[in-house]
């Protein structure tokens, strides 16, 4: 997932991509840590949108890696 860097757009992109992802599939989410420092408006960064997605879908994936990019695998 690599689209808009706006918080709400990132959340929406993740949800829509999740619906297309098969069980066992791996989702790569880019720019998780994009401009997390020195940004006045939290709505201008993907960090919070990705965190909201991860919280909403908690228990339905396993984390492979969390760094600048997030890699998760969809579970049953």
Backbone bond lengths (Angstrom), bond angles and torsions (degrees), N, CA, C in turn:
res aa  C-N    CA-C-N  psi(-1)  N-CA   C-N-CA  omega(-1)  CA-C   N-CA-C  phi
1 X - - - 1.446 - - 1.518 106.37 -
2 X 1.298 116.58 117.73 1.465 121.06 -179.46 1.518 107.58 -149.88
3 X 1.313 115.00 88.00 1.463 119.52 -178.76 1.508 110.13 -127.63
4 X 1.306 114.70 -130.80 1.457 121.62 178.67 1.524 110.22 -61.91
5 X 1.309 116.70 152.72 1.461 120.63 176.54 1.526 111.91 -95.31
6 X 1.320 117.41 1.94 1.463 120.43 178.26 1.527 109.86 -72.03
7 X 1.293 116.68 140.25 1.462 123.74 -176.68 1.534 112.10 -52.67
8 X 1.307 117.24 -53.93 1.467 120.94 -177.06 1.524 112.22 -66.51
9 X 1.319 117.27 -38.07 1.467 120.83 177.57 1.523 110.66 -63.70
10 X 1.319 116.34 -41.55 1.465 120.93 -179.50 1.518 110.64 -62.84
11 X 1.325 116.76 -43.98 1.463 120.40 177.80 1.530 110.16 -59.01
12 X 1.323 116.63 -48.37 1.468 121.21 -179.90 1.521 111.54 -61.52
13 X 1.327 117.36 -44.10 1.470 121.05 178.16 1.522 110.88 -58.76
14 X 1.314 117.49 -41.77 1.467 121.33 -179.47 1.524 111.16 -65.87
15 X 1.319 117.17 -44.81 1.466 121.06 -179.75 1.528 110.45 -62.32
16 X 1.318 117.63 -46.82 1.469 120.75 -179.10 1.528 111.38 -66.03
17 X 1.322 116.84 -38.65 1.466 120.60 178.12 1.523 110.73 -67.04
18 X 1.327 116.58 -37.74 1.456 121.86 179.30 1.527 110.42 -59.28
19 X 1.314 116.25 -40.72 1.459 120.69 -179.54 1.532 112.00 -63.76
20 X 1.309 117.24 -27.74 1.467 121.76 179.15 1.527 112.95 -86.31
21 X 1.328 116.74 -16.49 1.459 121.77 -174.08 1.524 110.89 -79.80
22 X 1.322 116.31 128.99 1.468 121.37 177.34 1.518 110.56 -74.91
23 X 1.329 116.11 156.55 1.454 120.97 174.49 1.525 108.89 -58.68
24 X 1.315 116.74 131.79 1.460 121.90 -176.35 1.516 112.91 90.46
25 X 1.340 116.45 -11.45 1.463 120.62 179.48 1.515 111.73 -72.59
26 X 1.312 115.26 157.79 1.462 121.35 -178.68 1.523 109.53 -111.73
27 X 1.323 115.31 129.98 1.457 121.46 176.48 1.518 108.98 -105.41
28 X 1.300 116.62 130.53 1.463 122.84 174.88 1.526 107.25 -109.64
29 X 1.314 116.05 123.53 1.459 122.16 -178.65 1.524 107.24 -114.20
30 X 1.313 115.93 117.18 1.461 121.37 -174.76 1.533 110.86 -87.30
31 X 1.301 115.52 158.71 1.471 124.79 170.00 1.525 114.92 65.51
32 X 1.321 117.81 29.78 1.467 121.54 179.08 1.533 111.33 -55.51
33 X 1.304 116.96 -41.96 1.470 120.82 -177.66 1.527 113.31 -100.34
34 X 1.320 116.78 16.88 1.466 121.92 -179.74 1.524 110.99 -59.59
35 X 1.311 116.43 117.70 1.469 123.79 176.10 1.523 114.12 50.48
36 X 1.315 117.92 40.35 1.465 119.15 179.59 1.518 112.32 -71.01
37 X 1.324 116.46 -17.87 1.464 119.68 178.13 1.518 108.75 -111.26
38 X 1.308 116.26 148.52 1.462 123.14 177.27 1.526 113.15 64.51
39 X 1.316 118.06 29.24 1.458 121.46 175.54 1.521 107.73 -114.50
40 X 1.312 115.64 120.21 1.466 120.56 -175.76 1.531 111.79 -71.74
41 X 1.314 117.74 -39.81 1.458 121.67 -174.57 1.527 110.28 -104.52
42 X 1.338 116.36 112.33 1.465 120.10 -178.56 1.529 112.08 -63.43
43 X 1.315 117.55 -19.34 1.470 120.20 178.39 1.521 112.33 -75.59
44 X 1.331 117.06 -8.52 1.464 121.24 179.86 1.521 113.46 -94.40
45 X 1.325 117.95 6.66 1.457 120.53 179.50 1.534 109.99 -129.44
46 X 1.325 117.84 150.05 1.460 121.43 -177.70 1.527 114.28 -76.01
47 X 1.309 118.33 -18.59 1.466 123.82 -173.01 1.533 113.64 -47.36
48 X 1.310 117.24 -52.10 1.465 120.91 -175.54 1.527 112.37 -72.44
49 X 1.314 117.10 -33.59 1.463 120.39 176.07 1.518 111.47 -66.27
50 X 1.319 116.84 -39.87 1.465 121.19 177.85 1.521 109.98 -67.76
51 X 1.328 117.55 -42.82 1.464 120.34 177.75 1.525 111.61 -61.49
52 X 1.306 117.21 -39.73 1.467 120.47 178.28 1.533 110.45 -64.14
53 X 1.319 116.62 -42.17 1.464 120.46 176.55 1.528 110.53 -60.78
54 X 1.325 116.88 -47.84 1.463 120.84 -178.59 1.529 111.16 -61.51
55 X 1.309 117.31 -37.56 1.464 120.87 178.23 1.529 111.12 -68.57
56 X 1.313 116.49 -43.87 1.467 121.17 -178.31 1.533 111.84 -63.30
57 X 1.319 116.65 -36.04 1.464 121.33 -176.16 1.537 112.56 -102.44
58 X 1.308 116.69 12.63 1.467 122.14 179.99 1.533 110.07 -52.93
59 X 1.332 115.53 135.46 1.454 121.11 -179.17 1.515 113.69 91.72
60 X 1.331 116.51 -8.02 1.470 120.90 -179.91 1.530 112.20 -107.98
61 X 1.318 116.19 4.88 1.468 121.32 -178.64 1.519 108.84 -149.87
62 X 1.315 115.28 164.08 1.462 119.79 168.28 1.526 107.05 -121.21
63 X 1.300 115.02 142.18 1.464 121.04 -178.68 1.519 108.94 -80.86
64 X 1.305 115.61 127.96 1.463 121.80 175.01 1.525 109.17 -92.99
65 X 1.323 115.74 -43.54 1.472 120.39 -179.36 1.522 109.21 -158.68
66 X 1.333 115.84 141.21 1.462 121.52 173.13 1.514 108.26 -131.21
67 X 1.297 115.29 110.90 1.451 122.88 177.27 1.513 106.60 -149.43
68 X 1.313 116.98 -135.60 1.463 118.88 175.00 1.522 109.94 -61.38
69 X 1.336 115.66 -32.31 1.464 122.96 173.08 1.515 109.00 -114.69
70 X 1.321 116.48 150.39 1.453 122.07 177.81 1.523 107.55 -112.42
71 X 1.333 116.03 130.84 1.450 121.59 176.28 1.534 107.46 -119.72
72 X 1.334 116.35 123.63 1.455 120.99 177.99 1.523 108.82 -129.96
73 X 1.319 115.14 152.56 1.458 121.09 177.62 1.520 108.08 -115.74
74 X 1.339 115.11 128.74 1.458 121.17 -179.86 1.516 109.94 -72.66
75 X 1.315 116.28 129.11 1.458 121.10 178.59 1.519 108.78 -103.57
76 X 1.321 115.89 171.90 1.492 120.24 -179.45 1.502 111.84 -65.90
